[in-house]
Amino acid sequence: MNDSDKIDEQKSLYDGVRGKAVKLLNRIDKTDAYLDKLLEVEMRNSELSGRDKALLYEIVHGVVRWMGRLDWILTGFYKGQFAKIIPNIKNAMRVALYQILFLDKVPDYAAVNDAVEFAKRFQGQKSADIVNGVLRSIIRSKDGIRYADRNEDLILFLSAYYSHPSWLVKRWVNRWGEEFTEKLMNANNNRPKHTIRVNRLVTSVTEMEKLLEEIKQKYYKGRYLKNFLKLASLNNITDWKYFKMGYFSIQDESTGIPVKLLEPQPGMKVLDLCAAPGGKS
């Protein structure tokens, strides 16, 4: 087998949305690479449809966000040391379990079947049978999954259930108490909202809304500022020609409030110390 054949075989192992999700999660496990950067490169170079790209984004972000709870459950159902499973199989099970627990539109059997087939390609039938058995056992017990007793070990319970590191949970509980900490972790696990700022030097909010409607992109008006729009999703929007033409920037609405409050007038001198359009200074 020549090098080209090996590359093609490697690519085929990670075919499809779930396979690509596993590949990305493997890279996150092995390196300090930023998730969003890895996703951006993968989506730019893949031939996935818009819907599949949205699913890939949801799965990878969801697994990372809920990895603490996913690993707690898998560790409890896996007969052996789940932590020592090879990354491909471990992440395939995480991907499947995330779909089972959090994605109602994905049937349980589809999530299990993809994970089983993936395990079979990498480690054969025995590994596939183990993956199948673990995931189906979880499905049967989905409504009765046990976590640590919060009355006996509050930190362990909150850490596993809300998927936050125990050291951080302990600090928050000591600082703010149990009730506020739980609310904070719950809010922290919400999917982030995607917001754009309409560049009114180039276009108008009305025209921007019409352009979004043409591509069937759902949006909501900003809560405080008229030139901000919240998007239901943000899949490959930076590849859209209107982004490149400067019609809008990806920017949280809160960042526009200081400008509104300062209300700079013509003739005033403004010292801009920011690093627009986006990113951290």
Secondary structure, DSSP 8 states (H G I E B T S, - for coil): --HHHHHHHHHHHT-HHHHHHHHHHHHHHHS---HHHHHHHHHHH----HHHHHHHHHHHHHHHHTHHHHHHHHHHHSSS-GGGS-HHHHHHHHHHHHHHHH-TTS-HHHHHHHHHHHHHHHHHHHHHHHHHHHHHHHHHTGGG-----TTT-HHHHHHHHTT--HHHHHHHHHHH-HHHHHHHHHHHTS---EEEEE-TTT--HHHHHHHHHHTT--EEE-SS-TTEEEES--SSGGGSHHHHTTSEEE--GGGGHHHHHH---TT---------SSS--
